């Protein structure tokens, strides 16, 4: 089904962007606010390192993956993203980026929760693609979250962390 393939790509692209950005936010542990250039540099520096959650999502999508294997890798992707969100408390973005940064954290958290929900809905023997087809409401919500995140990433000046879809 063409629509579910596009949905899977958007889910994967959104997750890659979220993972890369979320991990970079965990960097401001000295309590001082970062300048915008420091903020952008930290995000960009971490983009290449933090694709574990995206790789877990790709493992869930693998042609031979079904049931528990799909569930396992969706939960791993959500856990990885959740860990990034938890690390966010240490970030001290510039004041003018604070609201968008906080909103992005909420978006990351919502995406992680959505992946967990999708993982919990996978049935025995079901592939990732079938799980997407059976859960179009959730896929639509996750795709909306991904689109929201893209807008926030752009406003924050972190476009270097976005991967092409």
Steps between C-alpha positions, in 0.01 A plus 500: 500500500660824382362717782638280776846501337497881496381501861785270601752729329357808673502320835863401446603846385328662794665264743845563355455874536361465854779271613772719368354813651390356831843370584667827416281682749641305791818705484455810717592351836701797628184702571597786268288592203647406167530755225305423185818401316603269788153351504504435125858370511419249775198375313689467175797331669279224638291434188725230358539316830145447606324285249449198728127557536466545125695181443266319740207627297664370183542160669128502580434569131725218376314263265544195725405680820160407643312507827726510804803608297311801362372578850849469650660744257214751516532503880879536471456797267250657740727434800794660323293803418364511855853498641583800283195684631604426861844646435346824382464640851868597497467720190516875532413641157512870424198673650353578156506126410371371830129473412563322168753272666252406774231438239739277305562296815124455539484389136787253553322360803175465308678321219664256742161430660350443155770250410435314825128494422567367151733235645228388742252462213716267288343154484672165477629440148434860394758693298572867558321587177186312609516665842506840325203403284301382803579816699446781252365731771822472697718524188318818401559645847871406492538652155343821631746499789788455253378796295472713815853406598632595156354848540652537846837373382498758223405784737776392739756511218581129531437407139843336478354219712223416255559213265352493150185291471 
